């Protein structure tokens, strides 16, 4: 098999792989934000503490997406 064809196949697989890796954090951020809104609706006095916790949860979920990007560049 020609090396240029193999390089194209690897690039396409890496692109699909990163797309799949971004699905998890996207779902995680949606769940975290949705549950925070539910909690703030139930106890509005806790809104400040809930928002801080939500932003920490979102940061950790997005870290997974950044690891996916870094993995692409490391194994390229």
C-alpha positions in Angstrom: 0.0 0.0 0.0 1.3 3.4 -0.9 2.5 5.5 2.1 0.5 8.6 1.1 -2.7 6.5 1.1 -1.9 5.1 4.5 -1.2 8.7 5.8 -4.6 9.8 4.6 -6.4 6.9 6.2 -4.6 7.6 9.5 -5.6 11.3 9.4 -9.2 10.4 8.7 -9.4 7.9 11.5 -7.8 10.5 13.9 -10.4 13.1 12.9 -13.3 10.6 13.5 -11.6 9.6 16.8 -11.4 13.2 18.1 -15.1 13.7 17.1 -16.1 10.7 19.1 -13.9 11.9 22.0 -15.7 15.2 22.0 -19.1 13.6 22.5 -18.4 12.5 26.0 -17.5 15.9 27.4 -20.4 17.5 25.5 -22.9 15.1 27.2 -21.2 15.7 30.5 -21.4 19.4 30.3 -25.1 19.2 29.4 -25.9 17.0 32.3 -23.9 19.1 34.8 -25.5 22.4 33.7 -29.0 20.9 33.6 -28.7 19.4 37.1 -27.4 22.7 38.4 -30.4 24.6 37.0 -32.7 22.0 38.7 -30.9 22.4 42.0 -31.0 26.2 41.8 -34.8 26.0 41.1 -35.3 23.9 44.2 -33.0 26.0 46.5 -32.3 29.5 45.1 -30.3 30.4 48.2 -27.6 27.9 47.2 -27.2 29.4 43.7 -23.7 30.8 44.4 -22.2 27.6 45.7 -23.9 25.5 43.0 -22.5 27.7 40.3 -18.9 27.3 41.6 -19.4 23.5 41.7 -20.9 23.6 38.2 -17.9 25.5 36.8 -15.5 23.0 38.4 -17.5 20.1 36.9 -17.5 21.7 33.5 -13.8 22.3 33.7 -13.0 18.7 34.4 -15.4 17.5 31.7 -13.7 19.8 29.1 -10.3 18.6 30.2 -11.2 15.3 28.6 -11.7 17.1 25.3 -8.4 18.8 25.6 -6.7 15.4 26.4 -8.3 14.1 23.1 -6.7 17.0 21.2 -3.3 16.5 22.8 -3.5 12.8 22.1 -4.0 13.5 18.4 -0.9 15.7 18.3 1.2 13.3 20.4 0.5 10.3 18.2 0.7 12.1 14.9 
